[in-house]
């Protein structure tokens, strides 16, 4: 059921029918909100690490069944974010994370998945991309973050809030979720 249908149904039941006799309608919306919040990060609205790991395992399972499927995994990490939080305040840090999440999602295709992996680290699951195309996506995000004017970023030693990334490919970089994650993580720290 589309999101636009629910408000119309609620309006009909409340105004034309006079009352809501079936509490399951409200409970259904409540259940949808609970389900959505269990797989997303409350600050950024991106998927959370738990959901990401399930999707990653499912992607690997599907690839084993359908050998022509591959994907790229990109880890992104805001550079010197602790310094930004310390000098600009945690509210500004939260806003920077929200802005980064928005920049990331604006650079993705339908079917790509963006995750707040933890802290100031993000992950991208990019189905069907090779290293070059994954690098192109990561580089666009890196440039957009670097070019964005974050509030009080001039207080950083570097003067600019930036982001670094590492790329891993499945199945080239490993056969398990752990191997693919470890490779992307190692590549990220090489970039830093």
C-alpha positions in Angstrom: 0.0 0.0 0.0 1.5 3.4 -1.0 2.2 6.0 1.7 -0.4 8.4 0.1 -3.2 5.8 0.5 -2.9 5.5 4.3 -3.6 9.2 5.1 -6.6 9.1 2.6 -8.0 6.0 4.3 -7.5 7.5 7.8 -9.3 10.7 6.7 -12.2 8.7 5.2 -12.6 6.5 8.3 -12.4 9.5 10.6 -14.6 12.0 8.7 -17.0 10.0 6.6 -17.4 6.9 8.7 -17.4 9.0 11.9 -14.9 7.0 13.9 -12.1 4.5 13.8 -13.4 1.1 14.9 -10.5 -1.0 13.8 -7.3 -0.2 15.9 -5.3 -2.5 13.6 -5.0 0.4 11.1 -3.1 2.5 13.6 -1.2 -0.5 14.8 -0.2 -1.3 11.2 1.3 2.2 10.8 3.0 1.9 14.2 4.4 -1.5 13.2 5.7 0.0 9.9 7.5 2.8 11.9 9.0 0.3 14.3 10.2 -1.9 11.5 11.7 1.0 9.6 13.5 2.3 12.7 14.9 -1.1 13.5 16.9 -1.1 10.2 17.8 2.6 10.0 20.1 5.0 11.8 18.1 7.6 13.7 20.4 10.4 13.0 21.1 10.1 9.3 18.1 8.0 8.1 20.6 5.6 6.3 20.4 1.9 6.9 22.2 0.6 10.0 25.1 -1.8 10.3 22.9 -4.7 11.3 20.7 -4.4 8.2 23.8 -3.9 6.1 25.3 -7.2 7.2 22.1 -9.0 6.4 21.9 -7.5 3.0 25.6 -8.2 2.4 25.2 -11.9 3.3 22.1 -12.1 1.1 24.0 -10.5 -1.8 26.8 -13.1 -1.4 24.3 -15.9 -1.3 22.6 -14.6 -4.4 25.9 -14.2 -6.2 26.8 -17.8 -5.5 23.5 -18.9 -7.1 23.8 -16.5 -10.0 27.5 -16.2 -10.9 27.1 -13.2 -13.1 26.3 -11.0 -10.2 29.0 -8.9 -8.5 29.1 -5.8 -6.4 31.4 -3.2 -5.0 31.7 -2.3 -1.3 32.9 1.2 -0.5 33.8 2.3 3.0 33.9 6.1 3.7 35.2 7.8 6.8 35.1 11.5 7.7 38.7 12.8 8.2 39.5 14.3 11.6 35.9 14.1 12.7 36.9 14.0 16.4 38.6 17.3 16.0 35.5 18.7 14.3 33.3 17.6 17.2 35.7 18.9 19.8 36.1 22.3 18.1 32.7 22.8 16.7 30.5 20.9 19.1 28.5 17.7 18.9 25.4 19.4 17.5 27.5 20.6 14.5 29.0 17.1 14.3 25.5 15.6 14.1 24.6 18.1 11.4 27.7 17.3 9.4 26.8 13.5 9.5 23.3 14.3 8.3 24.7 16.5 5.4 27.2 13.7 4.5 24.4 11.2 4.4 22.5 13.5 2.1 25.5 14.0 -0.2 26.1 10.2 -0.3 22.5 9.3 -1.2 22.4 12.0 -3.9 25.3 10.3 -5.6 23.7 6.8 -5.7 21.6 5.0 -8.2 18.3 3.2 -7.5 19.3 -0.2 -6.0 22.5 1.1 -4.3 22.5 0.9 -0.5 24.0 3.5 1.8 24.7 2.6 5.4 25.9 4.5 8.5 28.4 1.8 9.6 29.2 3.5 12.9 30.4 6.8 14.2 31.6 8.8 11.2 32.0 5.8 9.0 29.6 5.0 6.1 29.4 2.0 3.7 28.0 1.7 0.2 26.8 -1.5 -1.4 26.9 -0.9 -5.2 25.5 -3.9 -7.2 27.1 -4.6 -10.6 29.9 -2.0 -10.4 33.6 -2.7 -11.2 36.5 -1.0 -9.5 36.6 1.9 -11.9 32.9 2.7 -11.6 32.9 2.3 -7.8 35.9 4.7 -7.7 34.0 7.2 -9.8 31.1 7.1 -7.3 33.4 7.4 -4.3 35.4 10.2 -5.9 32.2 12.2 -6.6 31.1 11.8 -3.0 34.6 12.8 -1.8 34.6 16.0 -4.0 31.1 16.9 -2.9 32.0 16.6 0.8 35.2 18.6 0.3 33.4 21.3 -1.6 30.5 21.6 0.9 30.8 24.5 3.3 30.3 22.9 6.7 29.6 25.3 9.6 32.8 26.3 11.4 35.0 23.9 9.4 37.6 26.7 9.4 38.4 25.7 13.0 39.9 22.4 11.8 43.7 22.3 11.3 43.1 21.5 7.6 40.4 24.2 7.3 38.1 21.7 5.5 36.0 18.7 6.5 36.9 15.9 4.1 36.2 12.2 3.6 38.3 9.2 2.6 37.3 5.9 1.0 38.3 2.3 0.4 36.9 -0.1 -2.2 36.4 -3.8 -2.2 34.9 -6.0 -4.9 33.0 -9.2 -4.6 34.0 -11.9 -5.5 37.5 -10.5 -6.4 38.5 -9.5 -2.9 37.0 -12.4 -0.9 34.4 -15.1 -0.8 32.9 -14.1 2.6 31.3 -10.9 4.0 34.1 -10.6 6.5 36.8 -10.8 3.8 35.1 -8.2 1.6 34.6 -5.9 4.6 38.2 -6.3 5.8 39.5 -5.5 2.3 37.4 -2.3 2.1 38.5 -1.3 5.6 42.2 -1.9 4.8 41.8 0.2 1.6 40.1 3.0 3.6 43.0 3.2 6.0 45.5 3.3 3.1 43.6 6.2 1.8 43.7 8.1 5.1 
